[in-house]
Amino acid sequence: INNGIILINAFPLPQQIRIRSGFPDDEIAIALVMAKELMNPLGISHKNNLLIAEDTRTGKRVGWAQIRSLGYAGVTTDPSKFDD
């Protein structure tokens, strides 16, 4: 996954943490945590660039991120025209 490679290069991780693509079974676990924190879990999808940080020893999820495109970001692009 390209986004994972970018993150790993930009932010060195401890050896026991790895970044992987999200799977369908990650969605439910993440949505439950988000709902418990009163956050909207409806947009969580492994098909939408979901990245999982997991402990390499236990396989346990220790974090996640969902990467969203803001659209084309050219030098002359007006930022107010990005999609929400």
Secondary structure, 3 states (H helix, E strand, C coil): CHHHHHHHHHCCCCCCEEEEECCHHHHHHHHHHHHHCCCCCCCCCCCCCEEEEEECCCCCEEEEEECCCCCCCCCCCCHHHCCC
